[in-house]
Amino acid sequence: MSMTAPADRLLYTPKEAAGVLAIGRSTLYELMAAGAVKYIKLGRCRRIRRSDLESYVAGLSPAA
């Protein structure tokens, strides 16, 4: 199984979203807990919208 999820999906699992962002799953959960990456809850499951991933990346500032 590939670590990246298809780009045409609307919702990603945290594991898939971490793969898309090329970060660890634990790091993604920390970003979610801090409110940096928004997510939705569907029952007991967490899902991240593609648009929320794009917004997070757009808000990152380049290294000096």
QUIPEHU-V216655 format. One record per helix or strand. SS is the DSSP state (A for helix, B for strand). FROM is the first residue (numbers start at 1). TO is the last residue. If there is no record, write none. Layout:
BEGIN
SS&FROM&TO / SS&FROM&TO
END
This chain:
BEGIN
B&11&12 / A&14&21 / A&25&34 / B&40&42 / B&45&49 / A&50&58
END
